[in-house]
């Protein structure tokens, strides 16, 4: 949908375009957890964390809006219906204006409560189309109190109170009850309207109904829209500011789509990422987070003639219906101006959206956005895990994808809230502040590890437990805990695990050092284990270490990386992928007391190719080729120089041996200097001619070679002659030289011509 259209004086053209663009996307924002298409296998690893929502959509039909704006509202209502994120959601749509007398009603029912499965989404478009702008004598004002109360009624009657209740209010925000008899005398109607609006908002808040206003028309009342958003229920799908109801203003067709996507995402805790638009043909690049369990790529084509293909990060053109690897695909709106590809368990990384269009259909820019919902996992550790009372312990909560990979991009968990506390015997819960800012106990900012410290109360005696909860919009909450025990005094055995050295490849190994000190007089057996990592990715050895009495030693711990197939095509040749886990060391001799539970991070890149392993061979080969080529060029240049006739002194000799003239040759063409004999019978002399009868060049064996046009070649030595005519011959002068350094010809030696 477009934002670059100007509103014509009547407003109909702009709103009509908006309605056309949005209505064409009626099948666009497919339910992210709708049933898979017939015949498609469910994605084995996909566990979409989405819940149903009960929607009510109120469409303003008053005359404060223009007909085109109401068409855009209706189209937006349809898009809300198809943009829900669960096939078990329900929607009710109604119009509203005002009831000026007892014969009129403020609300016009349009769509009764409809389950938003595939059939329900199709039916919504037809019933919404019944709505129209009110005519005179039908009640043309704007009665917000009755519209909100109707929405509250629809959302609370015979519905599950645990299911979120969302009222979308599509209006210009201008309340007008000045002609409504039910609001009392004319002079008091405005005040009465404000009073009833306040009561309606309180009713919505009391019955857990969120209000999400969407402002249409040329000049929507933003203050009133904000008031209604703030007056309803404020607790969203998560306790984060981003999930609280917000009023949005729309100014055109494309803006309607983006505003709706943003509102739907916020109301239902989805992540929404729009991307810059481009005119076709073009390739638009988008990124799908590794946290995403379900997602929808929404393409606003603007023109139904635009065709779209989708390519995943591995370079596969994905199907628009069906299954590829673990992902399940379903396309909607392929023949309209807006389409969406819904993906269950999408491949994370950079996707390409290729858009093409025939001539005459390339003027409108194509926009792409991504809606997704995901799952976030965390691991929590405490160091030391068995602290003494009054001692500080460091708590780390590290983020991972559901496949146990580390998260590279902090934008994936932007807005994350981490709550943590320490509980145990003998003391009240102690709150912890965990941060990922690279300050204090947190070693590195923005790496997905949140760290903080807490002092174990001196009254602590017995069990300890640290608990952390991750909360983020669009990501399912995750709570992790780690249990420990207060140490009665210094432990007989202490350990510390160092960082992993270097990166590795599938099938390879990396190592780390485990420092162990046994201050007791007896040997201790330590057991090592690895947790919080998917089976097949990493294994740890040795699994057991015996520490002798009084020993202070360092042991090499080996981490073996799983085969390439365990990574399911997610490895990159250049950019390593982080695999996280937790190493636990227990003292079997001391009742399996946990000595250390510490995060482990292994960076893995794709297996090296032959080129990676033997690149140095290629470098040497290339170097040899370059040297050989340079030597060949030098030889050719030298060869050409040896044949270059420049500097040869050509003596024209008479029959009796008299030298009639001396001519110095130049460079010639292709190492041949061409000449003729001028005035051969009267005043013979050598003259250069481009196409002369004769030509000379140096001989690599010494001397020169004389060539007669159409005849044989004659070797000309430093002391010999070559016949030109019956009376004239050619000889080389002893003073023949090259330009530059002295020419070897002048010496008369065999090497003079080499």
N, C-alpha and C positions, 0 to 999 in steps of 0.2 A: 504494500500500500504506500501511497505517495505523500510526501510532505511538501513537494515543490509546486503545488497547484495553487493559483490565486483564486480567491473567492470572487465570483461575478456578483453584480449588484443584487441579484435576487437570492444568491446563496444556493440556488438549486444545483447549478453545475458542479460546484465543489462538493457538496454533500452527496450528489448523485454519484460522482466518481468514488467517493468514500464508500458509499453503500455498495456499489458494484464490486469494488475491490474486496470488501469484507465479506459480502455475500458469497462471492466466488470462493472464499476460503472456508465455507461452512463445514467442509469435511477435513479441515486442516489440522488443528491441534488435537490429534488423535489421543484418546485416553491412554496414558502411559502404562497403565496396567490392564488394558482391555484384553479379552481373550485372544490368543494367537490365531492367525488365519487358519482356515481348514487345512488339515494335512500337515501343518507345521509342527515340528517337535518342540516341546518346551525347552528353553535354555537351561541346561542342567545346573549351571552355577549361578543363575540369576535369582536373586531373592529380593525383588523390588519392595522397598519399604514405603508403601503408599497406603493411604486410608481414604475411605469415601468421604464425600462432602455433600451436604444438602444446600443447594443453591436456590435463591429466589432472585428474579431479575425484574425490576420495576422500570418501565419505559415511559418517559415523559411525553404526553400527547398534547400538551398545552400549546396555545398560540404564541407564547413567547419564543417558541422555536419555529424555524421554517420547515416546510415539508421535507426538504432534502435532509435536514438534520435528523428528523424523525426516522427517515429511511436508514440513515447511518446508525441510529440507535438500535433499530430492529436488526440490522445486520450484526451489530455488536452483540446483541442478545443471542443470536445464533452461534456466533463464535465462542461465546462463553460456554454454551452448551457442549459444543464439540471439543472444547479445550479442557474439559475436566480430566482429572488424573485417576479416575477409578470407574470401572464399569458398574459398580454398585452405588455410585452417586445418583442423586435425584435433582431435578430442576423444576421450578414453577416460574412461569412468565406471565406478567400482567401489565396492562397499561394504566396510566393514571393521569388525571387532570384535576377537575373540581366538580362538585355537585352544587349548583347554584340554587336549586329548590328541591322539593320532595320528590319530584318526578325524575330526577337525575341521580347518578351515582359517580363517586369520585374514581372508582376503580373499574377497569374493564378486564375481566379474565381472558386469557389467551391460551396458555398451555397449562393444563392441570399437572399435578405432580407426575413427573415422567422419569422412569429409570433410564439412566444414560448408558444403556448398552448400545450395540450397533443399531438395532431397530429404533430405539428411542432417540438417538441422535438424528436419524433421518426424519423422524416425525416432527421434531422441534421446528425445523425450517418452515413447514407448512402452517403450523398454528401461529407462529410469530407473525407470519405474513398477514394475518387478520387485523393486526393493529394498524390504526391510521390516526391522523391528526383530527382532533375534535373540530366540529363545525360550530357555528354560532347556535346558541340555544341548546347546546349539549353539555355546557360546562367547560369553559376554555381556560380556567385558571390553573394554578399549580398547588395542589393540596399535599404537602409533604407529610403532615401528621398522619393522614389516612393511608398514604402509600407505605409509610414505615410500619404502621400497625398491621396492614395487610401482609406485608412481608414477614413480620414477626409471627402472625397467625399461621401462615403457610409453613414456616420453618419449625414451628413448635407443636403443631397438631399431629398427634399419632406418629411422632418421630423419635428416634433413639437420641436421648440427650447427650450421649457420648460422641455422636457424630458432629463435627464442626458445622455451624450454621452461618452461612455467608449471604448477605443481601447486597447485590449490585444495584446501585441507584443511578440510572442513566438520565441525566437532566442537565439543564443549564444553571441550576442552583438558585433560581429566582422564585421565591415563594410568593403566591398571589391568591389570597382567599377573600379579596375585596368584594366579590360578587356572591359569596356563599352565605345563604341565609342561616345555615346551621352554626355559623360563627358569631351570631348575635347582631347587634346594631352595627351599621356601617362604620361608625367612628371607633368602635371597639374591636373590629375584626382583625386588624393587624396585630394588636397586642394579644388577642385571644389565640391567633395563629401561632405566635411565638410561645405562648404558654403551653399549647397542646403539642407543639413540636418538642419542647423540652420533656414533656411527659412521655411522648412516644420514644424519644431517645433513651430515657431512663428504663422504659419497658424493654427495649432491645438489649440494653446492657444487663438488666436483671435476668433475661432469658437467654443469655449467651449468644446473642445475634450480632455478628460483626457487620458493619456497614462500610461498603467500599464505593464511594461516589465516583462517577466518571463524568466529567464536565463536557457538554456539547454546546454548540451554538457559537455565535461570534464573540460574545462577551459573558462567559459563565461567571457566576458569583463565587470566586475562589474562597472567600471567607466563609460563606454559608456551606460550601462543600466541605471545607476543613472542619467546620463545627459538627456536621453530621457524622463525619468519619470518626471524630474524637468522642462523640456522644454514645456510640454503641459499645458493644463488648470489646475490650481491649486486649485480652489475652489471646494470642494467636496459636498456631500449631506448635510453636516453640516460644519460650519466654525470651524473645529477642526483639529489639526495636524494629528490625527489618520486617517482622511478621505482624506488626500492628497496622490496623486499617489506615489507609492513606488516600486522600482525594487526588485524582489525576485529571488534568485538562488535556483534551485532544483537539488538534487543529486540522486534521486531514486524514485521508484514508490510511496511509501508512502509519500515521501517528496513532490511529485507532488500534491497529494491530499491535504495535509495540506497547501501547499503554495497557491494552488488555492482557498481553503476555506478561507484562511486569506485575499487573494486579493479580492475575491468576497465580503467578509464581509466588508472590508474597503471601496471598491468602492461603495457599496450600503448601507452602514451604518447598518450593521448587527453586532451582537456580536458573537464572535467565541471563543469557549473554548475547546481545545483538552485535552484528558485524557491519562494517561499511558496505554500502551498496555499490554495484558497478553495472554498466550496460553490457548486454551480451554482444558478441561471445566473450566469455570471461571465465576464469577459474577463481572461485572464492575459497579461501582456506579458513577452516574453523578448527577448534580444538575441543575434544571431548575428554573430560577429566577421567583419570583412573578410578575415581570414587564413584562414577556414575553406574547405577544399576539399570536404570531405564532413562531414555532420552528421546527427544523429538527434534529433528532438524526441520525448521520451518523456513520455506523459501517463498518470499513474496515476489512473484514473477511480474505482476502488473499486467501481463499480456498472456492469455491462455496458449498462444502459439509458442511460447518459450518452453524448451525441453530441458530436463535436468537429469544428470547422472551423478552418482555418488561413489566416491572411491575411498576405501578405508586406509589406515596408516600403513598397511602392508602392500598397498598398490592394487588391491582387488576391487573391481567394480562390483558393488554389492547388489543383490537382487532387491527389487521393490516389494516383493512378497515372498516369504519363505525363510529359510535358515541358511546361514553360512557360518561354519565352525560353531561357536557357542551362541552367536547372535541370531535373534529372530527379528524380521523386518516386516513392516506393513506400511504401504503408501496410501495416502488419501489426497484427493484434490488434484490428481495428475492432469486432468483436462481443464482445470480452472485457473484463476489468476493467482491462487495461493495453494501450495501443496506442502505436505509434511510427511517426513519419513520417520515413523516411530520405530525405535530400536530397543529391544530388550537385551540387556547384557552387552552393551556396545564395546567395540574395541577402542581402548583409550589411545589418544594421540592426535596427530594432525590429519584431518579429513579434507578431501577436495570435493567441492561442489561445482561441477562444470555446467554452465548454462549456455545454451545456444538458441538462436532464433533465425527464421528466414528473413530475407530482405523485406524492409517495410515494417518489421516488428521489433526493432532494436532501439527504439528511442527512449523507452522507460528503463530506469535503473532497477536492478534486481537486488533485493535485500535478503539476508540470511540471519536467522537467530537460532539459538539452541536453548531448549528447556530440558532440564534434567533433574533427576533425584538420585541420591546415592546413599552409600553406606560408609560410615567411617568407623574404623577400629582403633583401639588404643591399647597400649601395654603400659603397665605401671610397675615401677621398681622402687625399692627403698634401700639406701646404702648409708650405714650398715643396716642389715635386716634384723640384727639382734643387738640393738644399742643398749647401753646402760642408762639407767634413770638419770636425767639431767644432761644427757649427751645429745648433740645435734645429729639429725639424720637428713640425708638429701633424698628428695622424692623426685622422680622423673616420670612423666607421662609422655610417651612417644606415639605419634600418629602413624597409622598404616592403612593401606587400602585393604579391602576385604580379601585380597589375594596375598596379603602379607608383604607387599612391596612398600618401600618407603615413598613418601610424598615429596615430589621435587618442587612443585610450584606452590608457594604460600597462598596464591589467589584461590586455590582449590578449597582452602579452609578459612577464607576470609570471613570475619565476623564470628569466629569460633569463641565460645565461652567455655572455660575449664573451671570446674568446681572440685575442690578436694578437701579432705579432712582426715585427721588422725584420731582414731578411737582406740580404746583399750581398757584394761582393768585398772581401776584405782584413780581415774581422772576423767574430767569432762571432755567431750570432743574438742579437738584443737583444729581450727581452720588453717588451711594452707593456701598460699598464693603462688600459683605456678605460672611462669611467664616464658615466652620464647623471644626475648628481646636482646639476648647476648649480654645481659648485665647480671652482676652478682653471681649466684650459683649457676646461671644458665651460660654454658660455654660459647654457644654459637646461636646468633639470632636467625629466625626464619628458616630453621632446619626441621621443623615439625616436632621438636622435643621441648616440652614445657617442664621447667625445673624450678624447684623451690626448696627451702629448708625449714625444718621445724624442730624445736627442742622438746624432747620427751620429758614430760613433767616428772619431778622428783618423786611424786607419789605413785608413779606407774609401777605396777607389779604384776607380771604375767603376760597375757597375750596382747599383741598390738595388731592393728589393722589400718592400712592407709587405703582410702577409697577416692577415686576420681571419676568425674562424669564429664563427657564431652557433649556439647550442644551447639548445633549450627543449623541455620536455615537451609533446607534442602538436603540435609544429611540426618540419617537416623541417629538418635542419641545412643551413646555407648558408655556403660559404667564398668569400671575395672577396679579390682581390689587386690591387695597383696598383704599376706599375713606374716607377722614376725613375733618375736618374743623378747621381753626385756631380759637382758643378760644380768645375772647376779653380780658379776664382776668381770675382770678381763678374761676373754676367751682363751682357751689353751691353744687354739689354732686360728690364725688369721690369714686371709687371702685377699688378693687384688688382681683383677684381670685387666691386662693392657689392651690397647686398641689393635684391631686387625691390621696386619701389615700388607699394604698393596691391594690390588684388585685381582680378580680371577676370572676364569672362563668356565663354561659348562664342562663338567668332568674333571676339573682341576681342583687345586686346594689353596687355601690361604692359612696363615698361622697367626697366633697371638700368644703372648707369654702370661702364664699364671704364676704369680709370686706367692709362695706359701711359707709360713713360719709356724713351727711347732714348738711352743715353749714348754710343753709338758715332758714327762719322763717316760712316756709310752708312745708307741707308734699309733698313728691315726689314719684311717681309710676315708678318703674323700670320694664322693660320687658326683659326677658331672652329668648334666642333662641340658637339653635345648628345647625351649618351648616358644609359643607364639610365632610359629613359622609353619607354613603349609608343607605337608608331607611331600618329600621328594626334592625340595629345594636345597636344604642344607642338612648335613649330618655332622656330629661332633665326635672326636676321639682324642685321647682315650676316655673311656667312660668311668674309669676308676684310677685313683692315684694313692699310693701308700707313702706317708710322710714319716720319716724316722724321728725318734725323740731328739729334741734340740736342734733339728735341722732347719735351715733357712735356705730354701732352694727356689729355682725358677724352672717351670715345666712348660714345654712347648705344646700348645693346644692346636690341633689340626681341624680345620673346617673344610669338609669336602662339599663341593658344589654339585648339584644334580645335573643330569644330562639336559641337552638343549630342549628336548620335547617337554620337559617339565615347565619350561618358561612360556610355552604356548605362543611362540612367535613374537614375544614382546621384547626380545633383546635387540640392542642397537650396536652396530659395529663401532660407533664413535662415542655415543653417550651411554655411560654405564647405568644400569638399573640397580637401585639399592634394595637389598633383601634384609629385613630386620628379624630379630629374634631375641630371646632372653636366655642367657646362660645362668644356670643355677648350680651352685656348689654346696653340697651338704656333707656334714661330718657324720659319717655312719657310726663312728666310735662314740660320738657324743649325742646319741639318741636322734640321729638324722637332723640335727640342728642345721638350719640353713645359714651358711656363712656369707654368701654373696648371691645376689640376684641382680644381674647387670645387663643392660642392653648390648646387643651385638649387631654390628652393621657390616655387611659384606657388599662390596661393589662388584657387579658382574657385567661383563661385556660379552658379545658374541664370540664363538670360537674363532680363533685366528685362521684365516685362509692361507693357502700356499704363498700368496703374495705378502701377507702379513709376516709369515715366518721367514721368507727368503727374499725380502725386499732388497737386502744388500746385494744379492746376486744380480738382481735386475739393475740396480744402480751401477754396479761394476760393468755389466754388459752394455748398458747405455753409454757409460763413460768410454768403454773401448770402441764402441761404434762411432762416438763423436771423434775420438782421437783418430780412428781409421779414416773417417770422412775428411778430417782436416789434413791428414797426411796425403790422401788421394788428391785433394784440392791443391795442396802444395806441389805434388808431383806434376799435376796437369799444368799448373802455372809455370813450373820450371820447364816442363816440356815445351810449352808454348814459347817460353822465353828463349829456349835453345833453338827454336826454329824461326824466331823473329828476325827478319832480314835487316832490321834497322841498324844502320852504321856500316853495312857492307860497302866497300869501295869497289865499284865495278869499272874495270879498265876495258876500254874498247881498243882492240889491238888489230893493226893492219897485217896484211899478208906477210910483210917482211919483219914483223915483230915490233914495229913502231907503235907506241901507245898514242892513239889519236885523241883520247879524251878520258877523263875520270869522272864518274858519277857516284854520288853517295846515296845509297838506298834508304828509304824510309821504312815505316812499319808495315805498310801494305794492307791487304785484306786477307784475313784468315791465314796470316803468316806468309803470304805470297806478295812480292813486290812486282807489279806488272810494268813493262816498259816496251818501247819500240825504238827502232833506229831511224832517226830523222836524216833526210838528205844523204842516203846511203852512198850515192855515186858522186856527190860533189863535196859536201862538207859533213861527213858522217858524225853523229853524236847520239848519245843515249838520252831519251826523254821519257819521263814517267807518263804512262797512259793507263787509264783504269781497265781498259779491255785490250791491252797491248798484246803483241804477238808473242812476247817472251815474259817470263816471270821467274824470280829467284826467291829462295828461302834458305836459311841456314840448315845444315845437316847435323843431326846429333852426333854423327861419327866424325865430324870435322869438315871444314870447307863449306860448300853450298851445293844446292841442287838447282839446275836450270831446267825450266819447263817450257817447251815450245807448244803453242796452241795447236791442238790436234795431233801433236807428235809425242815422241817419247821423252823421258826425263834423262838428264845427263848429270853425272856426278862431277863436281868442279872442285878440284883440290887447290890448296894454296899455291902450288907450283905449276898447275896444269892450265889448259885452255879448253874452251868449248866453242865449237864452230857455230857462228850465227848465220853468215852468208858465205858465198864463195870466196869473198875477199876479207871478211871481218870475223873476228872471234872475240870471246869474252874471257877475261882473266880477273882473278881477285888481286886487289892491290895489297901490298904488305902493310898499309896503314889503316886497314879496315878496323873500325872501333864501334862499340855500342854507345848509345847515349847514357850518361851516368858513369859508372866505373869503367876503366880501360877494358876494351873488348879483347877477348882471348885470341881473336883472329890475327891480331897484329903480331902475336908471338910465333905463329906458324906451327905450334905444337898440336898433337892429335887432340888433346883435351881442350884446345881453344874453342871448340864448337860444342862442347858438352854442357 
